[in-house]
């Protein structure tokens, strides 16, 4: 079985350029694992590979849906499996590149439980939330998890996680502990593929400089105009996209009527660095055995 080559690293670490270089040298095709590259029109703010770069090497996982649509982890992993099988059938190697940790994880571990939550169950949970808020959700969840300490099973102060847990308990008829146990035993869709992971790493000073240059390049390329166009196309209907780095700061900058792009650049740089710190923590604790590239 051919190996899957995963090339990852923090934002602005140089993943895309290195992946392209590797693909050209090794007769490979590239599969993006960046959750924002799925969306059409989000080009500048995501540093999406250019049309010229994509003409040199086939890139997959890019421009899959419109900005108003959603493309979640379940859809991605099935898309990725079909794409990988097609690439290998052509006799090419696969290079997977991106920094979206949750999406990367699907290549070596289960990430979705496969439980179908019906609209009726969601509506029932919504009614509880509207009537009693988080305390009501926790109380209902406790009824379906007797003798189980909820606080040790999930973050009960997080309304979203409590809501999702209750939905799954109601949909499956099982307790959180049972669901956790079954989920841990699930295989990854890619369990039969050998995986080789490389992570690009830079010293803080180098990475901060790269982030600043990346932001300036985006602004010079028309990030503000891109965001204005996307707003007209329904960007705000997609919370994941509209709250992402670069786009969220530009939207706020536009709403406040600013004209000083230096202020916007600084805001994007700060937000990007905060993201990088989170990515580093995730890589350190979640990536399996890997090779570090300096």
C-alpha atoms as a printed R data frame, in Angstrom:
    type eleno elety resid chain resno       x      y       z
1   ATOM     1    CA   UNK     A     1   0.000  0.000   0.000
2   ATOM     2    CA   UNK     A     2   1.397  3.407  -1.003
3   ATOM     3    CA   UNK     A     3   2.197  5.796   1.820
4   ATOM     4    CA   UNK     A     4   0.408  9.079   2.401
5   ATOM     5    CA   UNK     A     5   2.879 11.937   2.809
6   ATOM     6    CA   UNK     A     6   1.567 14.642   5.149
7   ATOM     7    CA   UNK     A     7   3.346 17.995   5.175
8   ATOM     8    CA   UNK     A     8   2.068 20.334   7.858
9   ATOM     9    CA   UNK     A     9   3.119 23.290   9.966
10  ATOM    10    CA   UNK     A    10   1.834 26.565  11.346
11  ATOM    11    CA   UNK     A    11   0.280 29.320   9.269
12  ATOM    12    CA   UNK     A    12   2.947 31.122   7.165
13  ATOM    13    CA   UNK     A    13   5.483 28.327   7.652
14  ATOM    14    CA   UNK     A    14   5.821 27.670   3.911
15  ATOM    15    CA   UNK     A    15   3.790 24.465   3.526
16  ATOM    16    CA   UNK     A    16   2.276 25.219   0.136
17  ATOM    17    CA   UNK     A    17   5.574 26.168  -1.527
18  ATOM    18    CA   UNK     A    18   7.383 23.114  -0.196
19  ATOM    19    CA   UNK     A    19   4.513 20.802  -1.123
20  ATOM    20    CA   UNK     A    20   4.601 22.140  -4.689
21  ATOM    21    CA   UNK     A    21   8.367 21.632  -4.873
22  ATOM    22    CA   UNK     A    22   8.064 18.077  -3.558
23  ATOM    23    CA   UNK     A    23   5.195 17.251  -5.917
24  ATOM    24    CA   UNK     A    24   7.126 18.429  -8.969
25  ATOM    25    CA   UNK     A    25  10.124 16.300  -8.008
26  ATOM    26    CA   UNK     A    26   8.207 13.158  -7.094
27  ATOM    27    CA   UNK     A    27   5.383 12.932  -9.634
28  ATOM    28    CA   UNK     A    28   2.810 13.623  -6.944
29  ATOM    29    CA   UNK     A    29  -0.533 15.372  -6.644
30  ATOM    30    CA   UNK     A    30  -1.490 17.608  -3.726
31  ATOM    31    CA   UNK     A    31  -4.509 17.203  -1.466
32  ATOM    32    CA   UNK     A    32  -5.249 20.298   0.600
33  ATOM    33    CA   UNK     A    33  -6.139 19.852   4.257
34  ATOM    34    CA   UNK     A    34  -7.019 23.474   4.928
35  ATOM    35    CA   UNK     A    35 -10.626 23.983   5.991
36  ATOM    36    CA   UNK     A    36 -10.828 27.443   4.388
37  ATOM    37    CA   UNK     A    37  -9.521 26.466   0.966
38  ATOM    38    CA   UNK     A    38 -12.751 24.552   0.387
39  ATOM    39    CA   UNK     A    39 -14.564 27.846  -0.233
40  ATOM    40    CA   UNK     A    40 -14.739 29.569  -3.595
41  ATOM    41    CA   UNK     A    41 -13.674 33.219  -3.554
42  ATOM    42    CA   UNK     A    42 -11.581 32.956  -0.387
43  ATOM    43    CA   UNK     A    43  -8.328 33.263  -2.288
44  ATOM    44    CA   UNK     A    44  -6.151 36.080  -0.963
45  ATOM    45    CA   UNK     A    45  -6.914 35.758   2.746
46  ATOM    46    CA   UNK     A    46  -6.203 32.022   2.709
47  ATOM    47    CA   UNK     A    47  -3.033 32.269   0.600
48  ATOM    48    CA   UNK     A    48  -4.699 29.799  -1.746
49  ATOM    49    CA   UNK     A    49  -2.324 28.297  -4.359
50  ATOM    50    CA   UNK     A    50  -2.498 30.368  -7.534
51  ATOM    51    CA   UNK     A    51  -3.961 29.143 -10.809
52  ATOM    52    CA   UNK     A    52  -0.424 29.022 -12.181
53  ATOM    53    CA   UNK     A    53   0.727 26.787  -9.325
54  ATOM    54    CA   UNK     A    54  -2.306 24.565  -9.795
55  ATOM    55    CA   UNK     A    55  -1.501 24.258 -13.495
56  ATOM    56    CA   UNK     A    56   1.930 22.867 -12.627
57  ATOM    57    CA   UNK     A    57   0.645 20.212 -10.213
58  ATOM    58    CA   UNK     A    58  -2.946 18.990  -9.722
59  ATOM    59    CA   UNK     A    59  -4.327 20.340  -6.441
60  ATOM    60    CA   UNK     A    60  -7.383 18.805  -4.770
61  ATOM    61    CA   UNK     A    61  -9.593 20.029  -1.934
62  ATOM    62    CA   UNK     A    62  -9.761 23.576  -3.285
63  ATOM    63    CA   UNK     A    63 -12.869 25.575  -4.320
64  ATOM    64    CA   UNK     A    64 -15.247 22.730  -3.495
65  ATOM    65    CA   UNK     A    65 -18.252 24.783  -2.373
66  ATOM    66    CA   UNK     A    66 -19.610 28.319  -2.449
67  ATOM    67    CA   UNK     A    67 -19.134 30.668   0.473
68  ATOM    68    CA   UNK     A    68 -22.748 30.115   1.594
69  ATOM    69    CA   UNK     A    69 -22.326 26.338   1.759
70  ATOM    70    CA   UNK     A    70 -20.646 24.254   4.447
71  ATOM    71    CA   UNK     A    71 -18.076 21.505   4.083
72  ATOM    72    CA   UNK     A    72 -17.606 19.615   7.319
73  ATOM    73    CA   UNK     A    73 -15.134 16.978   8.456
74  ATOM    74    CA   UNK     A    74 -17.395 14.069   7.494
75  ATOM    75    CA   UNK     A    75 -17.728 15.297   3.911
76  ATOM    76    CA   UNK     A    76 -14.016 16.016   3.782
77  ATOM    77    CA   UNK     A    77 -12.788 12.607   4.863
78  ATOM    78    CA   UNK     A    78 -14.962 10.806   2.308
79  ATOM    79    CA   UNK     A    79 -13.895 13.287  -0.377
80  ATOM    80    CA   UNK     A    80 -10.259 12.744   0.623
81  ATOM    81    CA   UNK     A    81 -10.572  8.948   0.501
82  ATOM    82    CA   UNK     A    82 -12.049  8.995  -3.002
83  ATOM    83    CA   UNK     A    83  -9.454 11.542  -4.154
84  ATOM    84    CA   UNK     A    84  -6.524  9.551  -2.761
85  ATOM    85    CA   UNK     A    85  -7.755  6.351  -4.383
86  ATOM    86    CA   UNK     A    86  -8.024  8.131  -7.743
87  ATOM    87    CA   UNK     A    87  -4.541  9.675  -7.453
88  ATOM    88    CA   UNK     A    88  -2.933  6.336  -6.584
89  ATOM    89    CA   UNK     A    89  -4.816  4.647  -9.433
90  ATOM    90    CA   UNK     A    90  -3.086  7.102 -11.789
91  ATOM    91    CA   UNK     A    91   0.264  5.906 -10.462
92  ATOM    92    CA   UNK     A    92   0.988  9.171  -8.664
93  ATOM    93    CA   UNK     A    93   2.042  9.840  -5.092
94  ATOM    94    CA   UNK     A    94  -0.104 11.819  -2.651
95  ATOM    95    CA   UNK     A    95   1.088 14.836  -0.686
96  ATOM    96    CA   UNK     A    96  -1.393 16.075   1.895
97  ATOM    97    CA   UNK     A    97  -0.712 19.593   3.107
98  ATOM    98    CA   UNK     A    98  -2.456 22.011   5.446
99  ATOM    99    CA   UNK     A    99  -2.609 23.207   9.003
100 ATOM   100    CA   UNK     A   100  -6.216 22.444  10.003
101 ATOM   101    CA   UNK     A   101  -5.564 20.044  12.853
102 ATOM   102    CA   UNK     A   102  -9.004 18.464  13.147
103 ATOM   103    CA   UNK     A   103  -9.025 17.682   9.428
104 ATOM   104    CA   UNK     A   104  -5.464 16.355   9.525
105 ATOM   105    CA   UNK     A   105  -6.394 14.004  12.346
106 ATOM   106    CA   UNK     A   106  -8.834 12.066  10.167
107 ATOM   107    CA   UNK     A   107  -5.852 10.467   8.409
108 ATOM   108    CA   UNK     A   108  -4.776  8.542  11.511
109 ATOM   109    CA   UNK     A   109  -7.730  8.536  13.935
110 ATOM   110    CA   UNK     A   110 -11.543  8.574  13.958
111 ATOM   111    CA   UNK     A   111 -12.996 12.077  14.023
112 ATOM   112    CA   UNK     A   112 -16.754 11.597  13.612
113 ATOM   113    CA   UNK     A   113 -18.974  9.084  15.383
114 ATOM   114    CA   UNK     A   114 -21.436  8.441  12.568
115 ATOM   115    CA   UNK     A   115 -24.484  9.086  14.755
116 ATOM   116    CA   UNK     A   116 -27.361 10.596  12.818
117 ATOM   117    CA   UNK     A   117 -29.111 13.344  14.764
118 ATOM   118    CA   UNK     A   118 -32.559 13.902  13.304
119 ATOM   119    CA   UNK     A   119 -34.160 17.339  12.921
120 ATOM   120    CA   UNK     A   120 -36.722 16.262  15.529
121 ATOM   121    CA   UNK     A   121 -34.007 15.580  18.118
122 ATOM   122    CA   UNK     A   122 -32.315 18.905  17.363
123 ATOM   123    CA   UNK     A   123 -35.618 20.729  17.722
124 ATOM   124    CA   UNK     A   124 -36.283 19.030  21.069
125 ATOM   125    CA   UNK     A   125 -32.871 20.053  22.393
126 ATOM   126    CA   UNK     A   126 -33.375 23.595  21.100
127 ATOM   127    CA   UNK     A   127 -36.667 23.832  22.988
128 ATOM   128    CA   UNK     A   128 -34.913 22.818  26.211
129 ATOM   129    CA   UNK     A   129 -32.173 25.384  25.589
130 ATOM   130    CA   UNK     A   130 -34.684 28.155  24.851
131 ATOM   131    CA   UNK     A   131 -36.745 27.351  27.935
132 ATOM   132    CA   UNK     A   132 -34.049 26.665  30.526
133 ATOM   133    CA   UNK     A   133 -30.680 27.567  29.025
134 ATOM   134    CA   UNK     A   134 -27.490 25.709  29.904
135 ATOM   135    CA   UNK     A   135 -28.749 24.504  33.332
136 ATOM   136    CA   UNK     A   136 -31.731 22.884  31.620
137 ATOM   137    CA   UNK     A   137 -29.516 21.151  29.074
138 ATOM   138    CA   UNK     A   138 -27.241 19.822  31.818
139 ATOM   139    CA   UNK     A   139 -30.197 18.586  33.856
140 ATOM   140    CA   UNK     A   140 -31.634 16.740  30.857
141 ATOM   141    CA   UNK     A   141 -28.241 15.292  29.995
142 ATOM   142    CA   UNK     A   142 -27.901 14.020  33.575
143 ATOM   143    CA   UNK     A   143 -31.185 12.116  33.214
144 ATOM   144    CA   UNK     A   144 -29.710 10.162  30.313
145 ATOM   145    CA   UNK     A   145 -26.408  9.580  32.114
146 ATOM   146    CA   UNK     A   146 -27.405  8.316  35.574
147 ATOM   147    CA   UNK     A   147 -24.599  7.770  38.065
148 ATOM   148    CA   UNK     A   148 -22.065  9.342  35.660
149 ATOM   149    CA   UNK     A   149 -20.099 12.466  36.677
150 ATOM   150    CA   UNK     A   150 -20.805 14.753  33.723
151 ATOM   151    CA   UNK     A   151 -18.034 17.190  34.632
152 ATOM   152    CA   UNK     A   152 -15.436 14.465  34.094
153 ATOM   153    CA   UNK     A   153 -16.872 13.488  30.707
154 ATOM   154    CA   UNK     A   154 -17.172 16.866  29.000
155 ATOM   155    CA   UNK     A   155 -16.886 20.605  29.550
156 ATOM   156    CA   UNK     A   156 -20.271 21.317  31.106
157 ATOM   157    CA   UNK     A   157 -19.589 25.066  30.943
158 ATOM   158    CA   UNK     A   158 -19.497 24.911  27.143
159 ATOM   159    CA   UNK     A   159 -23.089 25.181  25.816
160 ATOM   160    CA   UNK     A   160 -22.138 23.840  22.389
161 ATOM   161    CA   UNK     A   161 -20.538 20.673  23.775
162 ATOM   162    CA   UNK     A   162 -23.385 20.054  26.193
163 ATOM   163    CA   UNK     A   163 -25.869 20.508  23.355
164 ATOM   164    CA   UNK     A   164 -24.019 18.090  21.065
165 ATOM   165    CA   UNK     A   165 -23.680 15.521  23.848
166 ATOM   166    CA   UNK     A   166 -27.392 15.646  24.622
167 ATOM   167    CA   UNK     A   167 -28.297 15.349  20.947
168 ATOM   168    CA   UNK     A   168 -26.148 12.234  20.597
169 ATOM   169    CA   UNK     A   169 -27.453 10.632  23.766
170 ATOM   170    CA   UNK     A   170 -31.044 11.181  22.627
171 ATOM   171    CA   UNK     A   171 -30.343 10.016  19.056
172 ATOM   172    CA   UNK     A   172 -28.477  6.863  20.081
173 ATOM   173    CA   UNK     A   173 -30.123  5.954  23.381
174 ATOM   174    CA   UNK     A   174 -26.640  5.555  24.877
175 ATOM   175    CA   UNK     A   175 -24.693  7.253  27.639
176 ATOM   176    CA   UNK     A   176 -21.702  9.521  27.066
177 ATOM   177    CA   UNK     A   177 -19.353  6.836  28.421
178 ATOM   178    CA   UNK     A   178 -20.754  4.264  25.999
179 ATOM   179    CA   UNK     A   179 -20.412  6.695  23.102
180 ATOM   180    CA   UNK     A   180 -16.827  7.542  24.092
181 ATOM   181    CA   UNK     A   181 -15.892  3.859  24.303
182 ATOM   182    CA   UNK     A   182 -17.401  3.040  20.907
183 ATOM   183    CA   UNK     A   183 -15.790  6.085  19.318
184 ATOM   184    CA   UNK     A   184 -12.333  5.175  20.640
185 ATOM   185    CA   UNK     A   185 -12.666  1.731  19.044
186 ATOM   186    CA   UNK     A   186 -13.584  3.091  15.614
187 ATOM   187    CA   UNK     A   187 -10.980  2.815  12.846
188 ATOM   188    CA   UNK     A   188  -9.835  5.682  10.665
189 ATOM   189    CA   UNK     A   189 -10.964  5.600   7.044
190 ATOM   190    CA   UNK     A   190  -7.257  5.595   6.150
191 ATOM   191    CA   UNK     A   191  -6.099  2.889   8.556
192 ATOM   192    CA   UNK     A   192  -4.641  0.734   5.783
193 ATOM   193    CA   UNK     A   193  -2.311  3.452   4.473
194 ATOM   194    CA   UNK     A   194   1.199  3.914   5.870
195 ATOM   195    CA   UNK     A   195   1.535  7.585   6.888
196 ATOM   196    CA   UNK     A   196   4.687  9.720   6.848
197 ATOM   197    CA   UNK     A   197   4.316 13.091   8.611
198 ATOM   198    CA   UNK     A   198   6.651 16.072   8.368
199 ATOM   199    CA   UNK     A   199   6.102 19.309  10.310
200 ATOM   200    CA   UNK     A   200   7.779 22.569   9.307
201 ATOM   201    CA   UNK     A   201   9.082 24.505  12.302
202 ATOM   202    CA   UNK     A   202  10.645 27.971  12.610
203 ATOM   203    CA   UNK     A   203  12.046 30.042  15.442
204 ATOM   204    CA   UNK     A   204   9.663 32.704  16.751
205 ATOM   205    CA   UNK     A   205  11.511 35.634  15.197
206 ATOM   206    CA   UNK     A   206  11.585 34.022  11.764
207 ATOM   207    CA   UNK     A   207   7.931 33.047  11.863
208 ATOM   208    CA   UNK     A   208   6.808 36.497  13.024
209 ATOM   209    CA   UNK     A   209   8.674 38.047  10.096
210 ATOM   210    CA   UNK     A   210   7.049 35.573   7.710
211 ATOM   211    CA   UNK     A   211   3.623 36.426   9.134
212 ATOM   212    CA   UNK     A   212   4.207 40.157   8.637
213 ATOM   213    CA   UNK     A   213   5.331 39.663   5.036
214 ATOM   214    CA   UNK     A   214   2.364 37.382   4.390
215 ATOM   215    CA   UNK     A   215  -0.083 39.980   5.690
216 ATOM   216    CA   UNK     A   216   1.474 42.793   3.640
217 ATOM   217    CA   UNK     A   217   1.351 40.623   0.535
218 ATOM   218    CA   UNK     A   218  -2.331 39.867   1.103
219 ATOM   219    CA   UNK     A   219  -3.246 43.521   1.582
220 ATOM   220    CA   UNK     A   220  -1.282 44.509  -1.515
221 ATOM   221    CA   UNK     A   221  -3.038 41.772  -3.494
222 ATOM   222    CA   UNK     A   222  -6.493 43.129  -2.583
223 ATOM   223    CA   UNK     A   223  -7.629 41.422   0.619
224 ATOM   224    CA   UNK     A   224  -9.951 44.300   1.520
225 ATOM   225    CA   UNK     A   225 -11.638 44.196  -1.877
226 ATOM   226    CA   UNK     A   226 -11.939 40.407  -1.656
227 ATOM   227    CA   UNK     A   227 -13.705 40.652   1.691
228 ATOM   228    CA   UNK     A   228 -16.079 43.323   0.366
229 ATOM   229    CA   UNK     A   229 -17.007 41.041  -2.547
230 ATOM   230    CA   UNK     A   230 -17.482 38.031  -0.271
231 ATOM   231    CA   UNK     A   231 -19.721 40.057   2.053
232 ATOM   232    CA   UNK     A   232 -21.991 40.728  -0.912
233 ATOM   233    CA   UNK     A   233 -22.005 36.978  -1.664
234 ATOM   234    CA   UNK     A   234 -23.091 36.001   1.843
235 ATOM   235    CA   UNK     A   235 -19.851 35.620   3.813
236 ATOM   236    CA   UNK     A   236 -21.595 36.410   7.106
237 ATOM   237    CA   UNK     A   237 -23.857 33.381   6.620
238 ATOM   238    CA   UNK     A   238 -20.788 31.197   7.088
239 ATOM   239    CA   UNK     A   239 -19.507 31.692  10.664
240 ATOM   240    CA   UNK     A   240 -16.431 29.497  10.178
241 ATOM   241    CA   UNK     A   241 -15.318 31.535   7.196
242 ATOM   242    CA   UNK     A   242 -16.280 35.012   8.421
243 ATOM   243    CA   UNK     A   243 -14.541 34.504  11.774
244 ATOM   244    CA   UNK     A   244 -11.323 33.175  10.261
245 ATOM   245    CA   UNK     A   245  -8.017 35.012  10.510
246 ATOM   246    CA   UNK     A   246  -7.721 37.881   8.060
247 ATOM   247    CA   UNK     A   247 -11.405 37.952   7.223
248 ATOM   248    CA   UNK     A   248 -12.708 38.662  10.734
249 ATOM   249    CA   UNK     A   249 -10.216 41.503  11.223
250 ATOM   250    CA   UNK     A   250 -11.001 43.012   7.820
251 ATOM   251    CA   UNK     A   251 -14.754 42.859   8.457
252 ATOM   252    CA   UNK     A   252 -14.290 44.639  11.792
253 ATOM   253    CA   UNK     A   253 -11.979 47.199  10.150
254 ATOM   254    CA   UNK     A   254 -14.583 47.911   7.458
255 ATOM   255    CA   UNK     A   255 -17.435 48.141   9.976
256 ATOM   256    CA   UNK     A   256 -15.502 50.678  12.034
257 ATOM   257    CA   UNK     A   257 -14.842 52.852   8.993
258 ATOM   258    CA   UNK     A   258 -11.057 52.757   9.263
259 ATOM   259    CA   UNK     A   259  -8.805 53.899   6.434
260 ATOM   260    CA   UNK     A   260  -5.392 53.147   7.951
261 ATOM   261    CA   UNK     A   261  -4.293 49.766   6.600
262 ATOM   262    CA   UNK     A   262  -1.401 49.665   9.069
263 ATOM   263    CA   UNK     A   263  -3.971 49.211  11.834
264 ATOM   264    CA   UNK     A   264  -5.555 46.347   9.919
265 ATOM   265    CA   UNK     A   265  -2.181 44.725   9.254
266 ATOM   266    CA   UNK     A   266  -1.272 44.862  12.930
267 ATOM   267    CA   UNK     A   267  -4.605 43.322  13.904
268 ATOM   268    CA   UNK     A   268  -4.152 40.458  11.427
269 ATOM   269    CA   UNK     A   269  -0.566 39.868  12.555
270 ATOM   270    CA   UNK     A   270  -1.576 39.625  16.210
271 ATOM   271    CA   UNK     A   271  -4.468 37.260  15.454
272 ATOM   272    CA   UNK     A   272  -2.257 35.109  13.234
273 ATOM   273    CA   UNK     A   273   0.367 34.785  15.967
274 ATOM   274    CA   UNK     A   274  -2.304 33.705  18.465
275 ATOM   275    CA   UNK     A   275  -3.425 31.069  15.954
276 ATOM   276    CA   UNK     A   276   0.162 29.897  15.471
277 ATOM   277    CA   UNK     A   277   0.573 29.355  19.205
278 ATOM   278    CA   UNK     A   278  -2.582 27.219  19.268
279 ATOM   279    CA   UNK     A   279  -1.393 25.265  16.228
280 ATOM   280    CA   UNK     A   280   1.967 24.569  17.841
281 ATOM   281    CA   UNK     A   281   0.264 23.226  20.942
282 ATOM   282    CA   UNK     A   282  -1.963 20.997  18.836
283 ATOM   283    CA   UNK     A   283   0.954 19.661  16.786
284 ATOM   284    CA   UNK     A   284   2.930 18.962  19.940
285 ATOM   285    CA   UNK     A   285   0.159 16.907  21.563
286 ATOM   286    CA   UNK     A   286  -1.792 15.464  18.645
287 ATOM   287    CA   UNK     A   287   0.595 14.657  15.806
288 ATOM   288    CA   UNK     A   288   1.852 11.065  15.787
289 ATOM   289    CA   UNK     A   289   5.563 10.380  15.328
290 ATOM   290    CA   UNK     A   290   6.835 12.935  12.823
291 ATOM   291    CA   UNK     A   291   9.917 14.471  11.268
292 ATOM   292    CA   UNK     A   292  10.581 18.140  11.997
293 ATOM   293    CA   UNK     A   293  11.762 20.378   9.165
294 ATOM   294    CA   UNK     A   294  13.602 23.546  10.176
